[in-house]
Amino acid sequence: MATLRRLREVPRHLLVCEKSNFGHDKSRHRHLVETHYYNYRVSFLIPECGILSKELKDLVMGFGPYYFVKGLPLYELITHEFINTFVKKGSCYALTYNTNIDEDNTVALLPNGKLILSLDKDTYEETGLQGRPSQYSGRKTMRFIVSIDLMDLSSNLDSKKYKRVSWAFKEKKPLKFDFLLAWHQTGAEGSTMMSYFSGYGIQEHQPKIALSTTPDLRCPVLRSGLLGGEPEAACSAHELFDWLGAVFSHADLNNEPYNFVSTCCCPQPSSVVAQASLCSVTGFLLPERICVLLEQLCRYFDEPKLAPWVTLSVQGFADSPVSWRESEHGFQKGGEHLYNFVIFNNRDYWLQMAVGADDDCPP
């Protein structure tokens, strides 16, 4: 019976909604995008649009590349050469691939030069490094978080701290992982990372792009000033969030009595648009690129449009050690951490941030 009760339990989810305007001095839209480091999918929906503009198409096609390195020793990420070549000269991102945050050792390199390790108890003790218990370990601590500042570490290669970390990764407990890597530097050549890791069989990848046009799509009626909605006047941010999830999943929204797969339907009040463009980009996607896409979507309304709003949704990797900034991320039953912008034609916006049970409140 206890097992059945646990299976019936719905995991806690947290959705934070706020509204602002892109022109406000204190608007924090850019900061929220820049500090959500590990992004798996970006999707945007534009009602009353059949063909994307050239500017949007070019941005979508220009998201890549990113790289995959198999069996890369962790020691390679703390060498003086790597830090000087990538960490100090741009924004370098690395994330272990095909590792489960609640079962395996996982590693992430943040663009600020912090190396975050989420280690099981045995590995943590074998490395001999100093860390802290994971806040999602439960009663018995079985996972630890180690944070290493590569900028500080590389400032003195003769220091005891550098020698200790180097010895731990190279001799005491050599660790190897499959990594996703990406590097952002204005004007830098993408081949730099390819040549640097050529000895490890590095592969270059481009994000996958899916474009579609949906005719006669029923959309919620929204008003920028009514975040909580109003009966018979406008839908709420929460109702929109649920509806968007169904749209991006290509679920049937007709709620027909014979449909036993989906009972989803568009919230009320609603209106039917002649057509809507939906675009999804999947890969190892950098915040810098997402910022540019968000700015372009803001400029979408520089010329009069039929659409009253557009949306931009971003999903993070379920098994990344962090969600926003350096906030620890766990999996539990879902591992979700995502955000969504609703951009209105008067430059107002709604920002929705969602996390699962093993996460701090979004910033």
VEXSE-278302 format. One record per residue (C-alpha): x negated, y, z. Coordinates in steps of 0.05 Angstrom, whole numbers, padded with zeros to 5 digits, always signed. Layout:
REM residues N
XYZ
...
This chain:
REM residues 363
+00000+00000+00000
-00057+00048+00016
-00087+00035-00053
-00020+00050-00086
-00012+00114-00047
-00081+00137-00069
-00064+00121-00142
-00001+00163-00137
-00038+00222-00107
-00045+00280-00155
-00115+00310-00152
-00118+00383-00131
-00127+00433-00187
-00139+00507-00180
-00118+00559-00231
-00138+00631-00221
-00105+00684-00265
-00122+00758-00270
-00109+00815-00319
-00151+00874-00341
-00171+00914-00403
-00233+00906-00445
-00244+00981-00442
-00247+00984-00366
-00315+00998-00336
-00304+00945-00283
-00279+00892-00331
-00319+00828-00317
-00301+00789-00379
-00372+00788-00406
-00402+00767-00339
-00353+00709-00333
-00371+00683-00402
-00446+00691-00393
-00448+00653-00327
-00408+00593-00351
-00469+00559-00378
-00449+00490-00404
-00394+00492-00455
-00368+00432-00493
-00311+00460-00534
-00287+00529-00556
-00217+00537-00586
-00178+00597-00609
-00107+00606-00632
-00083+00663-00676
-00007+00668-00688
+00017+00697-00755
-00049+00680-00788
-00057+00631-00846
-00130+00644-00866
-00187+00664-00820
-00225+00728-00836
-00295+00722-00865
-00324+00751-00800
-00291+00697-00757
-00310+00641-00806
-00383+00664-00805
-00385+00665-00729
-00355+00596-00725
-00405+00568-00775
-00462+00602-00738
-00454+00569-00669
-00510+00519-00677
-00559+00487-00675
-00572+00447-00612
-00619+00389-00600
-00618+00319-00571
-00681+00288-00541
-00681+00216-00519
-00722+00192-00459
-00753+00259-00442
-00795+00257-00378
-00770+00309-00329
-00842+00331-00319
-00841+00362-00389
-00792+00416-00365
-00839+00442-00311
-00903+00447-00351
-00935+00516-00358
-00931+00511-00434
-00856+00496-00435
-00840+00552-00385
-00881+00603-00424
-00854+00582-00492
-00780+00576-00477
-00759+00596-00406
-00795+00663-00404
-00782+00682-00477
-00707+00673-00482
-00649+00634-00452
-00664+00560-00449
-00609+00510-00433
-00618+00436-00418
-00567+00384-00394
-00574+00309-00384
-00532+00271-00434
-00488+00210-00420
-00497+00215-00345
-00439+00214-00295
-00444+00267-00241
-00411+00223-00188
-00453+00161-00203
-00520+00179-00236
-00577+00228-00228
-00563+00291-00269
-00605+00351-00286
-00590+00420-00314
-00637+00477-00334
-00603+00544-00327
-00621+00604-00370
-00646+00641-00309
-00701+00589-00301
-00669+00549-00245
-00676+00473-00252
-00617+00439-00216
-00622+00366-00197
-00563+00326-00171
-00594+00262-00143
-00569+00200-00108
-00596+00188-00038
-00649+00137-00057
-00678+00179-00114
-00677+00242-00071
-00717+00207-00015
-00766+00178-00065
-00782+00245-00096
-00798+00276-00028
-00772+00343-00051
-00732+00391-00007
-00658+00399-00022
-00590+00401+00011
-00533+00352+00017
-00480+00356-00037
-00418+00390-00010
-00376+00335-00043
-00412+00276-00011
-00358+00260+00039
-00371+00236+00110
-00435+00198+00091
-00483+00239+00050
-00501+00199-00012
-00520+00256-00059
-00568+00315-00054
-00579+00379-00094
-00649+00403-00109
-00660+00473-00139
-00728+00492-00168
-00743+00562-00192
-00788+00552-00253
-00805+00626-00257
-00831+00626-00186
-00864+00558-00196
-00904+00580-00257
-00930+00643-00224
-00984+00604-00189
-01003+00536-00218
-01053+00525-00163
-01001+00532-00108
-00983+00474-00062
-00911+00479-00084
-00926+00470-00158
-00974+00412-00144
-00922+00378-00100
-00866+00383-00153
-00913+00362-00208
-00937+00302-00168
-00865+00282-00151
-00842+00282-00224
-00906+00255-00255
-00931+00203-00206
-00887+00191-00145
-00819+00185-00179
-00825+00193-00255
-00755+00208-00282
-00733+00204-00355
-00667+00228-00384
-00633+00238-00450
-00625+00314-00457
-00583+00363-00496
-00625+00426-00508
-00612+00495-00536
-00652+00559-00538
-00627+00629-00551
-00676+00684-00571
-00661+00739-00621
-00703+00729-00683
-00733+00662-00660
-00739+00604-00708
-00698+00542-00692
-00756+00498-00713
-00797+00520-00652
-00761+00470-00606
-00763+00416-00661
-00838+00421-00667
-00850+00426-00591
-00814+00361-00576
-00833+00325-00641
-00868+00271-00601
-00802+00249-00570
-00760+00240-00633
-00719+00303-00625
-00656+00309-00667
-00622+00373-00691
-00546+00375-00689
-00494+00424-00713
-00427+00434-00676
-00366+00400-00704
-00313+00447-00731
-00239+00433-00738
-00193+00483-00773
-00118+00475-00782
-00057+00517-00798
+00009+00501-00763
+00073+00525-00797
+00134+00548-00759
+00101+00545-00690
+00145+00564-00632
+00104+00610-00585
+00119+00638-00516
+00138+00711-00511
+00085+00747-00470
+00078+00817-00442
+00009+00840-00420
+00035+00875-00358
+00076+00815-00334
+00024+00763-00312
+00076+00726-00271
+00128+00730-00326
+00200+00753-00320
+00264+00712-00330
+00292+00720-00400
+00239+00773-00416
+00169+00741-00416
+00134+00676-00399
+00082+00672-00343
+00008+00659-00349
+00017+00590-00317
+00070+00571-00368
+00025+00594-00425
-00033+00554-00398
+00006+00489-00398
+00033+00503-00468
-00036+00518-00496
-00062+00451-00469
-00007+00416-00508
-00021+00456-00572
-00096+00443-00570
-00081+00369-00558
-00036+00369-00620
+00022+00344-00577
+00093+00342-00603
+00129+00402-00572
+00199+00387-00597
+00220+00347-00535
+00266+00303-00576
+00307+00252-00536
+00276+00194-00575
+00204+00216-00562
+00175+00175-00506
+00103+00201-00515
+00113+00275-00502
+00166+00314-00465
+00129+00380-00474
+00165+00439-00502
+00152+00513-00510
+00170+00555-00448
+00226+00606-00454
+00234+00660-00479
+00199+00642-00544
+00197+00660-00618
+00178+00623-00681
+00118+00648-00721
+00112+00632-00795
+00043+00602-00786
-00014+00599-00736
-00088+00585-00744
-00122+00538-00696
-00198+00529-00694
-00240+00485-00649
-00316+00480-00644
-00346+00422-00606
-00419+00413-00586
-00470+00443-00538
-00446+00515-00543
-00483+00575-00515
-00449+00631-00476
-00485+00683-00519
-00447+00657-00581
-00381+00655-00543
-00391+00728-00523
-00398+00748-00596
-00336+00708-00615
-00296+00741-00558
-00317+00810-00582
-00297+00793-00654
-00228+00769-00630
-00221+00835-00592
-00234+00872-00658
-00181+00830-00692
-00129+00883-00673
-00169+00942-00700
-00123+00937-00760
-00047+00927-00751
-00028+00854-00744
+00038+00817-00736
+00009+00776-00679
+00020+00807-00610
-00036+00766-00579
-00091+00714-00592
-00124+00664-00545
-00195+00638-00534
-00204+00575-00492
-00270+00546-00468
-00281+00477-00436
-00343+00459-00396
-00379+00393-00393
-00344+00348-00342
-00410+00321-00315
-00452+00384-00310
-00482+00397-00241
-00455+00468-00240
-00393+00504-00264
-00402+00580-00259
-00470+00608-00241
-00502+00559-00192
-00436+00535-00160
-00439+00460-00150
-00392+00421-00195
-00364+00352-00179
-00320+00303-00217
-00272+00266-00170
-00214+00250-00218
-00224+00299-00276
-00286+00341-00275
-00251+00399-00309
-00277+00470-00308
-00251+00516-00362
-00227+00586-00377
-00179+00620-00425
-00171+00691-00450
-00106+00718-00476
-00123+00780-00517
-00067+00830-00529
-00062+00880-00585
-00071+00939-00536
-00139+00909-00512
-00108+00884-00447
-00126+00813-00430
-00108+00756-00384
-00164+00713-00357
-00147+00643-00332
-00199+00600-00297
-00186+00528-00277
-00226+00477-00237
-00213+00410-00206
-00217+00384-00135
-00293+00382-00129
-00307+00455-00145
-00311+00521-00110
-00259+00574-00126
-00276+00606-00194
-00315+00671-00186
